[in-house]
Amino acid sequence: MRVAVIGSGFGGLGAAVRLRREGITDFVVLERAGSVGGTWRDNDYPGCACDVPSHLYSFSFAPNPDWPRTFSGQPHIRAYLEHVADTFGLRPHLRLDTELRMARWDERELRWELETSAGELTADVVVSATGPLSDPKTPEIPGLAQFPGKVFHSARWDHGYELRGKRVAVIGTGASAIQIVPAIAPEVERLTLFQRTPPWVMPRTDRAIGTAERWLHRRLPFTGAVRRGLLWGIRELQVSAFTKRPDQLGLVESLARANMARSIKDPELRARLTPSYRIGCKRILLSSAYYPALARPDVDLVASGLKEIRGSVLVAEDGTETEADAIVFGTGFHVTDMPVADRVVGVEGRSLAEEWKDGMRSLRGATAAGFPNWMTIIGPNTALGNSSMILMIESQLNYMADYLRQLGLLGGRVALAARPSAVNAWNRRVQDRMERTVWNTGGCTSWYLDARGRNTTVWPGTTAEFRRETRHVDLSEYEVLRIRDGERERDRGRESGREHGRVPEPAGAAAGGPAAAGDTAATAGEGRA
């Protein structure tokens, strides 16, 4: 294959659409599950929904005028991704129930050898779109294996287990937990929430989108684009408070306190729910149902982490004991230690996990030193704290497209290997900017930070800045590897990558706004999703 894409969530399907628009049809999308959707397929727990407005949480090249709510639920987002796969003719490229077991770089042939659960294949380029929210993280709790009841993670919800009438313990207070608690509280006999650190929660101003609005977006598509643009622009203006002036978040913190006070009348409970860190240090969560659920008489809050389990009794770090019939872990994912890194072996037999043992690092969130022709979608330092990841994904698709154009322009059997000096320089820039962000200075420990306390997940700037940084591949940041007469050669490159020449990008790719995906207008047969 010319290209192998790993994963079929937003990143993988977006890559597939862009490949077709670049005229590349010799590619496959490897998906370990039986359907597309990524995290929106795996996370189908009660109450699962997005905390980014619907019209911003969709591809700019596939606007959906028929979103039913301003904040869409999991079923609608998953249906959207299925529709994208159909609308853009991606089904023939999908290899479902095909899990990547190992990817090895062949230094002699300059290609990737992929071992999958369905067989082996080779690819000139691999695009890893497994995403950071794909492998659930369950803490090691003494006694967990001996717990006699039901145990599952929020991302692996057991819909065959009846929660009604059960005593349920929910572990964690992240984005999933604050949706699960109000969704299941009316059904269970008693719910106990174990909270190590309280989140800041703002109201979720969700509402149904009326038929008139949807009709308007269908008949006049520019109205949907304007709506998207406004949502994007508001969030761009917020960025400086997160990245440069965290003290400006004080007003937002006051609003969050007022939101809590409206539902939590008990001052002792309100004190346990009030964070001690600056708002924004952890992701600000949106819910209008979370605090009312915690105020219910059949819901208990344990303001402490889970220490151990003795039979059916859960013991908190503060000594509180709770009996439970079922445990639901809302404890997040392997974000800074992605398991896929163990399965990728690059130059000189070195795995990506070994390369990243001191922390994830890449060049422009896409390529890693020692792994030629390997790209990641939603790579290191590409996550956002206040806006839509789809914007970042589309910027990375621009970079992927130009990367492939440069390979084609160079001609022959060729590979691009990120220079360690370029990777280090990029990461120094990112980390220098990270120093004064609220994520680093806000006084919290979050999943944004790795085991060494280094922020390797969030982008410390606006989405427009990232769009500019990833618009083109600078060949001076890469070594060009070639095969000539059966022998591998290294082209050390020139001072400027532009001396190698450049294929022009598609019309419209240079715009920096929210509707610019680097894609041309929909071609024949590619209708609006």
Buried (B, 14 or more C-beta within 10 A) or exposed (E): BBBBBBBBBBBBBBBBBBBBBBEBEEBBBBBBBEBBBBBBBBBBBBBBBBBBBBBBBBBBBBBBBBBBBBBBBBEBBBBBBBBBBEBBBBEEBBBBEBBBEBBBBEBEBBBBBBBBEEEEBEBBBBBBBBBBBBBBBBEEBEBBEEBEBBBBBBBEBBEEEEBEEBBBBBBBBBBBBBBBBBBBBEBBEBBBBBBBBBBBBBBBEBEEBEEEBBEBBBEEEEBBBBBBBBBBEEBBEBBEBBBBEBEBBEEBBEBBBEBBEEBBEEEEBBEBBBBEBBBBBBBBBBBBBBBBBBBBEEBBBBBBBBBEBEEBEBBBBEEBEBEBBBBBBBBBBBBBBBEBBEBBBBBEEBBBBBBBEEBBBBBBBBBBBBBBBBBBBBBBBBBBBBBBBBBBBBBBBBBBBBBBBBBBEBEEBBBBBBBBEBBEEBBEEBBEBBEEBBBBBBEBEBBBBBEEEBBBBBBBBBBBBBBEBBBBBBBBBBBBBBBEEEEBEEBEBEEEBEEBEBEEBBEBBBBBBBBBBBBBEBEEEBEBB
